Amino acid sequence: MPKTDYDEFAEAYSADNEVNLLNGHYERPAMLSLAGDVDGRRILDAGCGSGPLSAALRDRGAIMTGFDLSTAMIELARRRLGEDADLTVADLAKPLPYADAAFDDVVASLVLHYLEDWTEPLAELRRVLKTGGRLILSVNHPILYTALNRDAYYFDVAEFSYDAEHAGRTVVYTNWHRPLQAMTDAFTAAGFRISVVSEPPIAPDTPSELLPQDLKHTTRFISFIFFVLEAC
């Protein structure tokens, strides 16, 4: 299957990410809530995109570093965060350009599900974290795979694609599904203790016009799953 190349649609994705339901009023508020008090903490934003989560954490007093595979996304992040922001083009599937135990926390929003193998990426994220530090992450909820692919087998680790629209542009995403136990096994094998598993509601200030008709009378739906992991 073709891989998702954010350089091709960075501007459209970034504009939509600010205000849409899934990112702006669900995923990012949930990540900020899980992060809690970050004042003075050194945080790595793994797969930072155009930097909205980095900006929000910096506003709360965090000392931010970020990387992304997409050069276009890093350029947009510099535009948002300033030319002196600590931003790098890097690949989570390869060794990261950071020292051991350099960070108090790592945040990884909707990143790991682009990777077939989590072994080395999780090992690298554990390496750059201090002992006791947190990896706060979100990925596709594993139920999403069988919801979109009715004949699929939940317990496979499998690649799949789906369409999404950003600022009027249709984008084909290619992700990797893994069942929940495969996720948790990978976390513990990499040296993490699972502290929180979360399926949060949408943000309370979500404009009603962003909600599809079948969600008008609820605050919860299945899209992503969130974890807080502690580096052992």
Buried (B, 14 or more C-beta within 10 A) or exposed (E): EEEBBBEEBBBBBBBBBEEBBBBBBBBBBBBBEBBEEBEEBBBBBBBBBBBBBBBBBBEBEBBBBBBBBBEBBBBBBBEBBEEEBBBEBBEBBEEBEBEEBBBBBBBBBBBBBBBEEBEBBBEBBBBBBBEEBBBBBBBBBBBBBBEEBEEBEBEBEBEBBBEEEBBEBEBBBBBBBBBBEBBBEBBBEBBBEEEEEBBBEBBEEBEEEBBEEEBEEEEEBEBBBBBBBBBE
